[in-house]
Structures are given as structure tokens and as C-alpha cells.
Amino acid sequence: MESFKDKVAVVGMGCVKPGELWDKDEKDMIVEATHEALGDAGLEPKDIQAAWCANGSPGFDFLNVAMKFDYIPVSHVQNACASGGDTFRNACAWVAAGLYDIVLACGSAKMKDAGTTGIDMSNRGFTGGAGAAGVIAATGVPVNFALYAVRYMHHYGYTERQIKEAMARLAVKNHHNGTLNPKAYFQKEITMEQAMNAPMIAWPLGLYDCCANIDGGAAAIITTPEIAKHLRSDYVLLKGSGMAVGGQEGRLQPRYNFVEFPENQLAAERAYEQAGIKDPFKELSHAELHDAFTVNELVDLEDLRLAPKGKAPEYIMAGTYDLEGQLPENTSGGLKCCGHPPPATGIKMMHECYKQLQGKAGPRQVKNPTLSLAHNQGGLTGSFTTVVTIFGARD
């Protein structure tokens, strides 16, 4: 199997500050993020040869309408909450194959005034809940992920208080990091007491265990390392990209264990193999994990071998993933503080990796970063899509 390693470079990125953006639609956010990325790269719209776009509006011409590109090829990518990561991966593949020199990957989502309370990215319909089949009932999304917290407690012998403390500690960490990120939506500290005693959403997940689905957009300019050298000195290299898509086995098989996401594990191992990473906990400098819920983040740490199985709560409580910890994680504030505009989220997470590797993350900057990971996950209980992307600073 071919590897992405060192065949693709990122030379520009843009990210809309997420929020309740009543004055912007999906096209406005695409324009803002893309122009920021072009400006960052020192390029113009005419330099883009092809583009891949993830967004909540159907239509193959969405991006050309928004950006007024001159009839370039545009592909629309839709893969639930992993759409951003998949969009970036698709764009990289065409550059790595030598078919294009400079391309765009972007995504945007309009969540706050869509006229509904939820979005079903699988069929373009808007719903207030999440459908399922087989042994899993159709429930709201927080309920689906609460199942993992409940089962994790039972499987590894943690008490309710212990698991809630670990999840609260993640929320406190992410809120602290969010105060240092001008691109974050929530920019306020919270205490352990606030997180522990927050209103219950789906037991044992409280208010601070859940991210916000809000408006946002992000974009990346992708090219070859040879071209990147002529554009800027601090470009970022793609070291590995792994993707795995479930087949709904977890919704059909009673033995599904609810303490891991197999798609995470497979996608991570594929990315690690490409990047030549043997011990990710020791070799990675930084990671951005898909913390749609704090239990997501907790389980993801183990799936990606950033904590031993059953030990993530202990590592979390020890401060391992704090800014000053052994492996700083979700330095951006995560989905918890940056929000979750689904089609844009994966690229928005990569924006933090990009800034960290350039040494431009300001007060949340990781010391001497060499490898940075972005983990983007979508789906529902028992069947997920995961994209794991690993970046490195230029040699």
C-alpha cells in the first residue's frame, strides 16, 4: 500500500471563529475561511486547480458559487461528522498522485438557524434524534455516547464518581485551553465543581461533557513539498493518513463491548504505519481528539494508544494531557470549546496542528513539536467513520 508520507504539504489554512453566526450562511463561511487560507499561503483563487468541499447544503456547484472559481473541478464530500477529515484526505490523495499541484480542502456548516434541532448527514434530512437499527434503539446522540461511559465504568471497575471526575477533568482542561485560543467559541474557565454538578444531559454525561453544534468553517491549501519550499519556510508535511469505516456490526451484534471504537484503532494504526510511529504516546508532540463528548475523548485516548487500556482516567487525573503535561492534547480547547460544525470540524482540528508545528499557537504553544495528530470521528453507536491524520514540521 502506498504511503502519504512527505508527498503532500500544507501551505495555508484558515478558520472562521465559530459561534451563532446569524449574519453568515455556509457560503459566507467558506469564503472567509478560504480567503484566510489563500492569504496565509500567499496565493490567489486562480492558483487553485481543484477543490474538495464538505458542507451541509447539497449541490456540486456550491464552492464555485461561493468562491467564483473558474470552472475548476469540485467534489462534494459527505461523511457525517468525519466529513472534514475525509475531505482533506481526498484532496491530499490527488496531489500525492501527481494529478494536481495546488488544491483546496474546505468545509462549513450552518447549525444555529437551520430551522431544526438536529441534522442527519446521511440523507440530507433534518431530525431531532438519531436513527439506528438492530439491537440499538433510535435515541438522541448524547444517549448513544452515554452508553460508553456506563459500560466503561462496569468493564474497568470505576465508580460513577471516578468516571465523572475524569470526564470533568477533561472539560476543565479544554475550557482552560479555550481561553488561550482566539478561534475558540467558549473562552471561559470552569471548575471541577461546576463540571461535576452541571445539569444532567444523558446520565452520566452532564452539560459540560457535551460539545455545542454551532456555525463554522475551515480551509486548507495543499500542494507538493517541492512547490511549498517556494511559498514559505514553515510549511507543514503530511506524514500519515489512516481511515476506517464501520459496517454497523456494533448495532447488530450483542457482543459489541462499548469500551472502544474499532474504527479508531484501525485508522490510527494505518496512519502510524505510514508515519513510521511505533510508540505514539512517546513520539507524538501534540494531539487533537474528537471530543464531541468527554467520554469520546477518554476512550479515544486508549484507542489511539495514548493511554493503556483501562488507564485513561488515571492519566487524565495526573495531568498527562495538560498544556504542561507529557502529551498536550486538545490544546485548541477541542470541540468542547471550539464547537462542532460537523463538515468543518476535521479541518478545524488540523488548523491547530498546523499552528502548533509552525510555532504560532501563542500562549498554548507546545514546546518543540515534531509530530501532531488530528483525530476526526463521525457516526453513531456501533458504527463509525474515523480519519486519523499525522503532520510533521518540514525537515
URVENGI-V253104 format. One record per backbone hydrogen bond with DSSP energy under -0.5 kcal/mol. CO is the residue of the C=O (numbers start at 1). NH is the residue of the N-H. E is the energy in kcal/mol with one decimal. If there is no record, write none. Layout:
co=CO nh=NH e=E
co=CO nh=NH e=E
//
This chain:
co=4 nh=7 e=-2.3
co=4 nh=8 e=-0.5
co=8 nh=238 e=-2.5
co=9 nh=11 e=-0.6
co=9 nh=223 e=-2.6
co=10 nh=236 e=-2.1
co=12 nh=221 e=-3.0
co=14 nh=219 e=-2.4
co=16 nh=18 e=-0.6
co=19 nh=21 e=-1.5
co=19 nh=215 e=-1.8
co=20 nh=22 e=-1.7
co=21 nh=24 e=-1.8
co=25 nh=29 e=-2.0
co=26 nh=30 e=-2.0
co=27 nh=31 e=-2.6
co=28 nh=32 e=-2.5
co=29 nh=33 e=-2.6
co=30 nh=34 e=-2.7
co=31 nh=35 e=-2.5
co=32 nh=36 e=-1.8
co=33 nh=37 e=-2.1
co=34 nh=38 e=-2.8
co=35 nh=39 e=-2.5
co=36 nh=40 e=-2.2
co=37 nh=41 e=-1.8
co=38 nh=42 e=-1.1
co=38 nh=43 e=-2.6
co=44 nh=47 e=-2.3
co=45 nh=48 e=-1.5
co=49 nh=73 e=-0.7
co=50 nh=104 e=-1.9
co=51 nh=75 e=-2.2
co=52 nh=106 e=-2.2
co=53 nh=77 e=-2.6
co=54 nh=108 e=-1.9
co=59 nh=62 e=-1.2
co=61 nh=65 e=-2.3
co=62 nh=66 e=-2.0
co=63 nh=67 e=-3.1
co=64 nh=68 e=-1.5
co=69 nh=71 e=-1.7
co=73 nh=51 e=-2.2
co=75 nh=53 e=-2.8
co=75 nh=77 e=-0.5
co=79 nh=82 e=-1.7
co=80 nh=79 e=-0.6
co=80 nh=83 e=-1.7
co=82 nh=86 e=-2.3
co=83 nh=87 e=-2.7
co=84 nh=88 e=-2.2
co=85 nh=89 e=-2.2
co=86 nh=90 e=-2.5
co=87 nh=91 e=-2.2
co=88 nh=92 e=-2.4
co=89 nh=93 e=-1.9
co=90 nh=94 e=-1.3
co=91 nh=95 e=-1.3
co=92 nh=96 e=-3.0
co=93 nh=97 e=-1.7
co=94 nh=99 e=-2.0
co=94 nh=100 e=-1.0
co=95 nh=98 e=-1.6
co=101 nh=224 e=-0.6
co=102 nh=49 e=-2.7
co=102 nh=50 e=-0.6
co=103 nh=222 e=-2.6
co=104 nh=52 e=-2.4
co=105 nh=220 e=-2.7
co=106 nh=54 e=-2.4
co=107 nh=218 e=-2.3
co=108 nh=56 e=-0.6
co=109 nh=111 e=-0.6
co=109 nh=216 e=-1.7
co=111 nh=114 e=-0.7
co=119 nh=121 e=-0.8
co=120 nh=123 e=-0.8
co=120 nh=124 e=-0.8
co=125 nh=120 e=-2.0
co=130 nh=139 e=-1.0
co=133 nh=136 e=-1.1
co=137 nh=139 e=-0.6
co=139 nh=130 e=-1.7
co=140 nh=144 e=-1.5
co=141 nh=145 e=-1.7
co=142 nh=146 e=-2.0
co=143 nh=147 e=-1.3
co=145 nh=148 e=-0.7
co=145 nh=149 e=-1.1
co=146 nh=150 e=-2.3
co=147 nh=151 e=-2.4
co=148 nh=152 e=-2.4
co=149 nh=153 e=-2.0
co=150 nh=154 e=-1.8
co=151 nh=155 e=-3.3
co=152 nh=156 e=-2.3
co=153 nh=157 e=-1.1
co=153 nh=158 e=-1.5
co=159 nh=163 e=-2.2
co=160 nh=164 e=-2.4
co=161 nh=165 e=-2.4
co=162 nh=166 e=-2.0
co=163 nh=167 e=-2.2
co=164 nh=168 e=-2.5
co=165 nh=169 e=-2.4
co=166 nh=170 e=-1.5
co=167 nh=171 e=-2.0
co=168 nh=172 e=-2.7
co=169 nh=173 e=-2.2
co=170 nh=174 e=-2.7
co=171 nh=175 e=-2.4
co=172 nh=176 e=-2.2
co=173 nh=177 e=-2.4
co=174 nh=178 e=-2.3
co=175 nh=179 e=-1.3
co=176 nh=179 e=-0.6
co=176 nh=180 e=-0.5
co=177 nh=180 e=-1.4
co=178 nh=181 e=-1.3
co=180 nh=182 e=-0.6
co=181 nh=184 e=-1.9
co=183 nh=18 e=-0.8
co=185 nh=187 e=-0.7
co=191 nh=195 e=-2.3
co=192 nh=196 e=-2.8
co=193 nh=197 e=-2.1
co=195 nh=198 e=-0.7
co=199 nh=207 e=-1.8
co=202 nh=205 e=-3.2
co=204 nh=206 e=-0.5
co=205 nh=201 e=-2.6
co=205 nh=202 e=-2.0
co=206 nh=209 e=-1.7
co=207 nh=210 e=-1.4
co=209 nh=294 e=-1.9
co=212 nh=214 e=-1.0
co=212 nh=340 e=-2.6
co=215 nh=19 e=-1.7
co=216 nh=109 e=-2.2
co=217 nh=16 e=-2.6
co=218 nh=107 e=-2.3
co=219 nh=14 e=-2.2
co=220 nh=105 e=-2.3
co=220 nh=222 e=-0.5
co=221 nh=11 e=-2.1
co=221 nh=12 e=-0.9
co=222 nh=103 e=-2.7
co=223 nh=9 e=-3.1
co=224 nh=228 e=-2.7
co=225 nh=229 e=-1.7
co=227 nh=230 e=-1.5
co=228 nh=231 e=-1.5
co=228 nh=232 e=-2.1
co=235 nh=394 e=-1.0
co=236 nh=10 e=-3.2
co=237 nh=239 e=-0.6
co=237 nh=392 e=-2.6
co=238 nh=6 e=-2.3
co=240 nh=390 e=-3.1
co=242 nh=388 e=-3.0
co=244 nh=386 e=-2.6
co=248 nh=251 e=-1.0
co=248 nh=252 e=-0.7
co=249 nh=252 e=-1.2
co=249 nh=253 e=-2.6
co=251 nh=135 e=-3.1
co=251 nh=136 e=-0.6
co=252 nh=254 e=-0.6
co=253 nh=256 e=-1.9
co=260 nh=262 e=-0.5
co=261 nh=264 e=-0.8
co=261 nh=265 e=-1.6
co=262 nh=266 e=-2.4
co=263 nh=267 e=-2.5
co=264 nh=268 e=-2.5
co=265 nh=269 e=-2.2
co=266 nh=270 e=-2.0
co=267 nh=271 e=-2.0
co=268 nh=272 e=-3.1
co=269 nh=273 e=-2.2
co=270 nh=274 e=-1.6
co=271 nh=275 e=-2.2
co=272 nh=276 e=-1.1
co=272 nh=277 e=-2.5
co=276 nh=278 e=-0.5
co=279 nh=282 e=-0.8
co=279 nh=283 e=-2.5
co=280 nh=284 e=-2.4
co=285 nh=328 e=-0.5
co=286 nh=373 e=-1.8
co=287 nh=289 e=-0.5
co=287 nh=330 e=-3.1
co=288 nh=375 e=-2.7
co=289 nh=291 e=-1.7
co=290 nh=292 e=-1.2
co=292 nh=211 e=-2.4
co=293 nh=296 e=-0.7
co=293 nh=297 e=-1.6
co=294 nh=298 e=-2.3
co=295 nh=299 e=-2.5
co=296 nh=300 e=-3.0
co=297 nh=301 e=-2.0
co=298 nh=302 e=-0.9
co=299 nh=303 e=-2.5
co=300 nh=304 e=-2.5
co=301 nh=306 e=-3.1
co=301 nh=307 e=-0.8
co=302 nh=305 e=-1.6
co=305 nh=281 e=-0.6
co=308 nh=311 e=-2.3
co=311 nh=314 e=-0.6
co=311 nh=315 e=-2.1
co=312 nh=316 e=-2.9
co=313 nh=317 e=-2.4
co=314 nh=318 e=-1.4
co=315 nh=320 e=-2.0
co=316 nh=319 e=-1.7
co=319 nh=322 e=-1.4
co=320 nh=327 e=-2.6
co=321 nh=329 e=-2.0
co=322 nh=325 e=-1.7
co=328 nh=287 e=-1.4
co=330 nh=333 e=-1.4
co=333 nh=337 e=-1.5
co=334 nh=337 e=-0.7
co=334 nh=338 e=-2.9
co=335 nh=212 e=-0.7
co=335 nh=339 e=-1.4
co=337 nh=185 e=-2.3
co=337 nh=186 e=-2.3
co=340 nh=342 e=-1.1
co=341 nh=344 e=-2.3
co=341 nh=345 e=-1.4
co=342 nh=84 e=-0.6
co=342 nh=346 e=-0.6
co=344 nh=348 e=-2.4
co=345 nh=349 e=-2.4
co=346 nh=350 e=-1.4
co=347 nh=351 e=-1.6
co=348 nh=352 e=-0.8
co=349 nh=352 e=-0.6
co=349 nh=353 e=-1.3
co=350 nh=354 e=-2.8
co=351 nh=355 e=-2.1
co=352 nh=356 e=-2.5
co=353 nh=357 e=-2.5
co=354 nh=358 e=-1.4
co=355 nh=359 e=-0.7
co=355 nh=360 e=-2.8
co=356 nh=359 e=-0.9
co=361 nh=364 e=-1.5
co=362 nh=365 e=-1.9
co=366 nh=369 e=-0.6
co=370 nh=393 e=-1.1
co=371 nh=285 e=-2.8
co=371 nh=286 e=-1.1
co=372 nh=391 e=-3.2
co=373 nh=288 e=-2.8
co=374 nh=376 e=-0.5
co=374 nh=389 e=-2.7
co=376 nh=387 e=-2.7
co=378 nh=385 e=-3.3
co=380 nh=383 e=-2.7
co=382 nh=250 e=-1.8
co=382 nh=251 e=-0.5
co=383 nh=380 e=-1.7
co=384 nh=246 e=-3.2
co=385 nh=378 e=-2.9
co=386 nh=244 e=-2.1
co=387 nh=376 e=-2.6
co=387 nh=389 e=-0.5
co=388 nh=242 e=-2.8
co=389 nh=374 e=-2.8
co=390 nh=239 e=-3.1
co=390 nh=240 e=-1.5
co=391 nh=372 e=-2.6
co=392 nh=237 e=-2.9
//
